[in-house]
Amino acid sequence: MKSILILTSGQPSINPRLVKEADALADAGYKVTVIYQHWTEWATKLDETILQNSKWEAICIGGSPTSNRFMYWETRLLHKASKLLVKWFGLRDKISELALGRCTLLLMQKAKNIPADLYIAHNLAALPAAVVAAKKNHSKCGFDAEDFHRNETSDDKLNPAVLLNTYIEDKYIKQLDYFTSASPLISSAYKELYPSLAPTNILNVFPRQANHTLKMPKNGSLRLFWFSQTIGLKRGLEEVIKAMGILKAHAIELHLLGNIDVSIRNHFSTILQENGLENNVIFYYPPIPADEIFSFASKFDIGLATEISTPKNRDICLTNKIFTYVQAGLAIIASDTAAQKQFMAEYANMGEVYEKKDPVSLVRIIKNCIENEELLIQYQQQSFKYANETLNWEIEKEKFLSIINQQLVAKSS
């Protein structure tokens, strides 16, 4: 049986893409092991649910605030010290890897000691480990770029994070045997940087939802839905609230799912007051298991993909949320990032695109959906159709497995 090691600097429950791929590989008959690290406490219980039902082994390294605390704090201290060393002395081998992630060094050490036929890195802090382990064990390695990592946090070429991520990408990407990405524009961006690269797009779609039913005409409030791991600022939600203020004569609800800090709730409360709205038009929900989000989302009318365009990664990525809305059969209102404009044009008639930072543009679309219920239902029906026919994991999974099979056949020959 061929063995595959998947590496991540996060947790399974905050990376549904990793879980989908691990499940697909295990179902295809591969022996799959996932090495991950603690990232946030709220995800730990969600991890337990995933791991209880998985067909693959999971190994957590680096400790946590509640388990193996000494290692957790030791790795945090080492990570911070390494970032200071990079700042003072510049980008150098080993120190740069230590500065990249809290557990990058541990990922490298653990992966090297687990022989596998293929090593897959699922984020940048895991990339060095996949390449180093593959070299040590004379195996293949691949990288799944869910983001354009060098410009994840800034577009400033002199920004420390940009310099570090660029250094790591330049050092390791050319050593990969295959490269996948989560959006066509991310693939294009990396192809421009590394002309010899042959990226394959694996969209962040989800399995078909067998129990999904089309919505019936609604009576009452228009229910807008948005979710993420964290509910925060500069995610486009401020424009949504301002648009709701302009349309306050209509019954509109905003439903937000994710972790939220008290200060953020207070900030949104202030914006509501400034726009003549009551606090009860926003509903907050804590994170839920990934496999429950589709039935939860299907309660609402419109899914909001309110991405911003800076830094560059935000402009060219396609997030989990827009594909969740598709599988939940929601109409979609998306901001005009380059990736979302391209996506909504290719998969037309399931919603509309608005101009970022322009509440009036958003108002026009929302008002149209309120006043034209038949149009809203058409959008939802088209979304549901795409979910069944094209935008689902059953199709993208075959692309992914084909890449893996090609790598392992090449290794054997």
N, C-alpha and C positions, 0 to 999 in steps of 0.2 A: 504494500500500500504506500503510495506516495504521500509524503508529509509536507505540510505548509505551515509556516510560522508567520502570524500577523502581528505587527508591532504598532503600538499607539502610545502617545503620551497623555491620553485621556482615559475615560472610562467607557465601557460598552454602551451604557444607557444614554450617553450624550453624543454617541456616534452611531446612529442607526444605519448609516452606510456600511460601516465595518460589520455590524451584526448581520445585515443582509448578505454580505459577501461571505462571511464565515459560515452562515447557514447554508448558502448555495454550495460552497466547497464541500462541506460535510455531507450534504445530501448527494453530491456527485461521487462520493466514495473516498474522498481524501481524508487523511488524518490531519485535523486542524487544531492548532494551539494558538491562543491569543495571549500576548503579554501586554499588560496595561498598568497604569499607575493611578493612584488616587488623585482626583482633581477637585471635587467638591462633595461635601457631605450629603447634600440632598439626593445625589445620584446613587449613593451606595445601596439604599433599599431597592431602588429601581433595578440596579445591577443584579441583585439577588434573584429577582423574578426572571430576568433574562437567563442567568446562568443555571438556574434550576431546570430549565426546559431546553437547554442547548445540547447539541450533539458534539460540541467541541470543548476542549479543555481551556480553562482560563487561569492565568497566573498573574497575581497582583504583586508588583514590586515597589520598593521605596517607602513602605509604611503609610500611615495616615494619622490624623490627630487622635484616633481612638484605638489604633492597632499598630504595634511596633513604632511607638512615638519617637524613640531615640533616633531611628533611621530617618523618619520623616523630617525631623528638625535638622538633623545632620545634613541631609540632602538639600534642604532649603538654604541652609547657611552656605554650603558649598556652591550652590547655584548663584546666590547673591554675590559671593566673593569673586566668582569667575567673571560675572558681568562687570564688576569693578576692575578686574585685571585687564579685561578686554578694552575697557574705556581708557585705562592708563597706558597700556603697552601695545594696544592694537590687536588685530585679528591674527591669531596663531593657532597652529595645530593643537588639538586636545583641549586647550583652554577655551577655544571657540565652541567646541562641542559641549563642554561643561556649561558654558553660558547660554546655550541654546534652550535647554530644558532641565527641570529639576532632576529628572531620572534618565537623561540621555546616556550618561556613563553606565548606569545600571542596566539599561536596555541593551547596550553594546555588550556588556559582560555576560548577561543572561543569554542573549541570542547566540553568541559565539559558542556557548556550551550546550546548545540544543541543536543537534544535527537535523537539517531539513533539506528537502529538495528545492524549496522556493521560500524566499523571505519577502514579505510585503510590508512596506511602511505606509501607514495611514495618515501621517501628518509629518511636518518638517522635522520636529524634534526626534522622530523615530527613523528618519532617513539614514543618518550615519550608521545606526545599528544594523539596518537591513543590508547595507552595502558591505560593511565590515564582516558581518556574520557569513554572508554569501561567499566572500573571498576566502575566509578561513576554512569553510566547509566545502569549497569547490562547487558551489551551487548557483542558482539563479536568484535575481532580486528584481523587485519592481516597486513602483511608487504610485500611489493614488493621490493626485493633487485635487483636493476638494476646494482649494483656494489658490489664488496667485500669491504665494507666500511672501515674496520680497516686499510687496506693497499691501500687506494685510493691515498694517497700522498707520502707515504714512507713505506719502509720495515724495518726501524729501530724501534725496539721494545721500545726504549726510546724516540722516537720522540713524542712531545706533542700531535700532532693530532692523532697519533696511540694510545697513552695511553687514550686519551679522547674517541675516537670512540670505542675502546675495552671496556672501562668501560660502555658506553651506551649500547652496544650490549649485554654484559654479564648481565646487569641489566634488560633489557626489552625483549629480544628475547624469553626467556623461558616462558614469560607470554602470548605469542601470541597464537591465535587459529588456524592460518594457516600462511604459509610462501611460497611465490613464488619467483623465481629468473629468471634472463634474460639469463642465460647460464648454461649448464650442469656442467661446472667446478666451477662456483660460488656456485651452489647447493652442489657440493661435498665438497667444502671448508668449507661451513657452517655446513654441516652434520658432518664433522670431528670434528669441534669445539663443536657442540651440538648434540650428538648422538641420542637424543630423537626427534629431528626435522625431519619433513617429507616434505622436499622441493618439489615443483612442478615447472618444467621448463615451462615458458611462453616466447617463443622467441620474439624478437623485430621485428617481421614481420609486414607487412602492407597489407591493403586490395588490392584485385586484381584490376589491372588498366584496366578498360573496353576498353579504347581507345588506348591501347598499340598496336603497330604494329611492326613486326620484321624488322630489318634493312636490307637495300639493300647493296650490295657491295659498298664500299667507293672508292672515288678517291681523293687523296690529303693527307693532314696531318693525322697522327694518333692522336686522341684526347683523352687525359687522363683526368679523372675527380676525384676530391676529395672535400669533404665538411665537415664542422663542424660548431658549433656555433661560434668558434673563430679559425682563422688561426694563428698558432703560431709555436714556435720552439719545437724541440724534439718530433715531430709528424711523423717523417719519411720522410718528404718532402725534406730535404736536400739530402738524398740518391737518390730520384727521379731526382732531378736537376743534380746531378753528373752523373747519368746514361744517362740522355739526352745529357750531354756534351760529353760522350764517343760515343754517337750515333748521333752527330751533323750533320753528313752527310745525315741523314734522317730527314724528315719533321715531327716533333713531337711537339704538343701543350700540355701545362698543364693548366687546367681550375680549379680554386679554388673558392669556394663559402663559405662565412662566414665573420664575422667581422675581420678586420685586422688593426693593428696599423701601423703608418708610419714607425716606426723603424723596424718592421718586413719586410715590403716591401723593405726597404733599405738593410736589411740583405740578403734577397733573391736576390736582384739586385747584391750585391757583389759576392754571390756564382755563379750567372749566368756569371758574368764577369770572375771569376776565372776559369770557365769551358768553356770559349770561346763561350758563348751564348749571344744573344741579349735579352733585356728586353721584347721584343714583343712575346716571346714564352710562357709567362705566362699571363693568363687572370684572372682578379679578378672580383667577383660579390658579391654584398651585400646580406644579408639574405633575403629569400623569404618565404611566407607562406608554411607551411608543406605540404598542399595538392597540391602545385604547383611543388614540387621538382621532382616528378617522370617524368612529361613531360619535365621538364628542363634537368634532367639527361639523358633522352633518346636521347638527341642530340649528345651524346658523344659515344666513342667506348669502353673504358675500365674504370671501376671503381677501384680506388686505396684504399685498406684497409691497410694503412701503420703503423699499431699500433706497439708500442714498448713493451718490456717485463718487464719493471720496472716502478713503483712498481708492486707488484704481481697482483693487480686488472687489470692492463693493459694486463697482460699475460693471464688472464682467462675470461675476459669479451668478449661479442660479441656486437659490437656497432650498432647503427641505420644505419650507412652508408652501411654496407655490405648487409643488407636486402633491403635498398633502391635501391642499384645497381641491385639486383635480380629482383625487381618489374619493374625497368626501362629497363630490358633486356640487361644489359651490361655484357661483359666479366669481370672477376674479377681477379685482381692481389693482393694477400694478403701476408703480412709478416708472418713469421713462429712463431707467438705466439702460445702457447699451445692450446688456444681456436680456433684460426683460422685454425691451422693445422688439428685439429679434425673435424671442420666444413667442410673444403674443401675436406677432405677425405670422409666424410659421404655423401656430395653432390658433387660428382665428376664430372669432365669434363665440368665445367663452367668457368675454369680459372686455374691459377697456383699459387704456393706458392714460395716466394723467401726468401733468408736468410737475416735477418736484418743486417744493417750496412755493407752490401756487395753489392755495386753498380754493380759489375760484374755479380752477380747472377741475379740482376734485369735486367741488359742489355740483358742477354741471353733470358729472357722471352719476353721482349719488342721487341727485334729484331726478334724473332720467329713469333710474331704476325704481324709484318710489312711484313715479307717475305712470310708468309703463311696466306693469307687472308681467305682462306677456313677454316683453323683452328679457326681463330678469329670469324668467323660467326658461327661455330659450338658451340663455347663457349657461344656466345650470345643466340643462340637458346636453348641450354640446360638451361641457366639461366632463360629464358622466360618460359620454361617448368616447372621448379621447382616453379616459381612464381605462376603458375596456378594450379599445382597439390598438392604441399605440403607446400611451404614456403609462406603462406599468412595468414592474420588475420582471415579470415573466418574459418579456421581450429583451430588456436590457441585460438580464441575467445570462442569456445565451451568448451575448457579445462578450461578457466578462469571462464566462467559462471557456469560450473559444480561445481567448488570449492565454489563459492559464494552461490549457491543454497544449497549445503550441509551444509554450516555454518548456513544459515538462517532457514533451516528445523530443524537442531539440536537445534537452539535457541528456536524454537516454541514448540518443543516436551518436 
